[in-house]
Amino acid sequence: MKYILNNTKAYHTDQLNTLGWELTVCNALYPEKTPIRRILTRNDSYGHLLYEYLNRFVPMKNIRKIIEIGGGCGYLMKDFLDCDRSLEPCMLDISPYLLHKQKETLGEHRAVYREEDFLETDKAFLSEFDLAISNENIGDFPTLVNLDQEIFQLSSETTSYELAQAIYFFEQYKLDWPLSETFHFNLGALQALEKLCASGIPYIFLGEHSCEAIVPDTLRSVIHIQSTGTPEKISLKGHDEYSIQFSYLQRIAEAFGYTSFRGPFADFIPFTLTEQVRCALVSQGRSGDDDEIICQFIEDLYKYEYLVLIKQ
């Protein structure tokens, strides 16, 4: 079987020196004067909005030790600390550049910084945390590209480690078989979630570009998103990422006894569909720079999904 293991580790450890090439939803909302804040039901930053939303599921006032896996520039955690200065965050990142940015952003806030590959992190270390967050980065984990249906005829004892792991996940968690002849498989994302769940962390938040995104019926006339249902390549500067099959993540979490709540980022970043916003969406952002930014942002609010996992 011919397949490729897409791995972004070398890029993040040796080449990454800016996030400007891949503007996350979190980073897009950070500047106070960005035009996209003006369309929100409440003008605020990503981390503040997420913290408030998590309160619906998580007793945030009781959360103390929190680990963020892949903390970007540190904006999300800075917002969380604005909401509760008693939090004790651990920032775990594979990128020395981003860890440096996180230290700058968090400034005098008390935090622990660990430069390491999360897939190599000791599971026992994770058990001390109350909440784990992996926001807009699980698409960076290794992905098996161009697998075919032949994988289901192979034995995990006579094939490569990566294929054996894929077979393990399909068999262990009874994942639905892909319908297409060839497909991509979010191996690293599944390994990361399995590690988090096995550690017994009470609460977990995951957010990422989904390959199963759905637009509400009321907005389908102005927001056009086509989801294939299987991971898709996202080409970025110096590396490729893959969108995430959230139904597989749910299956793993539920096998470990977690209750899952899933939805689009629009659930916690609500916007007002004014006439200006509607026109921006209908024109696909061709009416001006602000309209283009607004159109792209609103589409991302539905392209990106989240999982809130609660250990029972």
N, C-alpha and C positions, 0 to 999 in steps of 0.2 A: 504494500500500500504506500502510495506517495502522498506525503503530507508535509506541512511546514509548521514548526513551532514558532509562533510570533512572540518574541520576547523583547520587552522595552527596557530591560534592566541596564544594559550598557548605555543607552541614551540617557536615562535618568541619573546614573552615577557619574558619567564622564562628559556628557555633552550639554545637558540642559542648563541654560543660563538666563532663561526668561519664561514666563507663562503667557507672554503677549501673543504667542502664536496660537494658543488654545484658550480663549477667554471663557472661563467657567461662568455658570450662572451666579455663583457666589461672588466672584471678582467683578462681574458686570454690575452688580447691585451695590458694590462698596462705595463708589464715589457719590457724595451727597447730591451733586448737581447733575447726575446723569439723567437724560430725558426719560429713561424707562422707569425711574422712581415716580415720576409725575403721573403715570397711568395706574399705579398701584392703589388699591383700596386704602392702604395705609403706607405712607411714604416712610420706608425704613430699610435697613440692611438685611441681607440674607440670614445672618446668624441670629439676629433678634427675632425675625419672623419664624425661623425654625424653632428656636428655644420656646417661644410662646406656643407653637403648635404641638411640640412634644409634650407639653404639660397636659394635653388631653389623654395621653397614654402612659406617661412616665411621671412618677412623683419627683419632679426636678428639684424640689426643695430638699429632698433626701439624698440626692446624688452628690457625692464628694469626689471620688477618684474616677477620672474620665480619660480614656485613651482615644486619640485621633490618629488614624492610620492614613498617612499621606495628607498632611495638613496644608498643602499649598502654600500660600503666603501668610497663613495664620489668621486670616480675617474672621473665619467662622469662630475659632476659639476665642479671639479677642472679644467678639460679640457675646459669647457665652459668659465670659468673665465680667463683662459689663453688667450682665443680668445677675450674676452671683459670684462675688469675689472670693467666696470660700471654696470654690472648685479647685481641685488639685489635678491639673492636666498633665498628661504625658503625650508628647508629640513624637510619633515614630514615623520616620521617613527614610526612603532609600536614597534620596537626593541630598547631598551636602549643600548644594546651592539653596534649596528650599528650606532646609533646616536653619540656615543662616537668616533667610528672610523671615522665618517664623520668630526667631529670637529678636529680630529688629521690631517686628510688629507687636509682640507681646511685651517687649520692654521690661519693666520692673515686675511684671506679674510672675509669681512663682510657678515654674514649670520644669518638667524633666524632659530632656531631649535625647532621643536614641536614633542613631544612624544605622539602620539595618533593613534587610529585606524581610518583610512581614512573613513571608512563607517559611523563613528560617527562625522565626521567633519562637521561644519556648512557650508551649501551651500553658504550663504551670504559671508562668509570669502573668498571663492574661487574667487568671482567675481572681486577682485582687481588685479588679476594676468593677465599678457599678454600671458604667455605660461605655460602649464602644461606638465610634463614628468612623465611617469610611465614606467620604462625600466626593462624588464626581471623579473617582479614580480607579474603581475596580475594573474598568475597561482596559487599564494599563497592565493588568496581570496577564501572564502567558495564556495564549489562545492557540488551540490546535486548528489549523487552517486546511481546508480541502480534504476533510475526512470523507469517506464514502461508506455505503451500507455494508461493505465487506467487514467493517469493524465488528459487527454483531455475529460474525462467523468465527472470529478469532478467539484464542484462549489467552487469558491474561498471564498465563505461565510461560508462554512461548513467544511473546512479542516485546516491544520496547517498553520502557518505563512509562512514557507518556501515554501510549495506547493502552497499556495495562491499567493506568489510572482512569482513563476515560471509560473503559469497560467496567471498572469497579463502580464508578458513580452511577452508570446506567443500571447496573444490577443491584447495588446496595440500596438505592433510593427509588428504584422503579421509575426512572425518568421516561417520559414519553419519547418514543423513537422519532427522529426527524422524518418528515415526509419527503424531502428532496433527496435526490440521489447522492449529491455531495453537500456537505454542510460544515460550518465552523462550530467549535465547542469551547466555551469559556472555562477551560480547565482550571486556571489559576484562581479565578473568582470563586469557583466552587470549593477549591481547596482552602481558600482564605475563610470563607463562611463556615466550612466544616470545622476549621480550627477554632473560630470564635465560639461556635455553638458547643463544641466539645469542652471548652474551658468553663462553661456554665455562667458566663457573664449575664446578669439579669436582663439588661436592655441593650439592644443593638439598633443602630440606624445605618442604612445603606442608601445611597443615591447615585444614579448614573444614567447615561443615555441608554434607553431601552429599545429592543428590537420588537417589542410587543405593545408599543404605545397605542393608545386609543383616544380619539378626540370625542368629546360629548356631542350628541346629536344636535344640540342647539347651536354648535359652533362649526359644524362640518361644512357649512356653506362658505366660511371665510378662512378656516384653518385647514390646510390640506397636508396631511401626513400619511405616508404609505409605510406600513410596517409589514415586514416579511414574516415575522414570527421566529426567525433564526438570526443569530448574530451577524452583523454587517460590518465591513471594514470602514474605518474612519481614517483617512489619510491626513497626517499632520506633519509639520516640519521635523524631519529627522527620524520619524517613527510612525507606525500605524497602531491604532487602537481598534477595539471591537465593541459594538453595542452589546448589551447584556440581555440574556434570556431570564427574566425575573421569575417565571414560573418554575424553573429548575431550582433557583435559590429558595423559593417558598417551600418546595418539596423537601429540601434538606433541612431547613429550619424546623418544619413541622415534625420531621422524624426525630428531632432532638427535644420535642416537647415545647416548642415555642409557638405562641399565637402570633400571626402575622397580620399587619395592616399595610395595605399597598395602595398607591395612587400616584397621580402625576404631581410634579412640583407645584402646579397651579393650586393644589389643595391648601398649601401654606403660603403661597405667594399670590393671593387673589388680586385681580386687576379689574378696572371698570371699563366696560365696553362702550366707550363714548363714540360719537360720530367720527372724531378724528382717528381713533384706534381702528374702528371698522374700515374706514377709508384706507388706512395704512395696510390692513390685512388684504382688502380686496385688490389693491394695486400691487400687492406683493412688495411693498416698500419702494416702489419706483418713483414716488412723488418727492423724495428728498432724503437727506442723510438721516434725519431723526426718524422718519417713517420706516426706513430700512432697518434701523436699529430696533425699533419697536416691533416690527414684523418678525424679525429673527428671534427676538427675546420671547415673544408670546409663543411662537412655535416651539421653542426650547422648553417652555413650561409644560408642554404636553409630550415632547419627545423624551424628557427625563422623568423617570419614575423613582419612587422611594419605597423602602420597606422599613417599617418599625416592627421589631421583634421583641416579644415579651416572654420571658421564661416562666412557665407555669409550675 
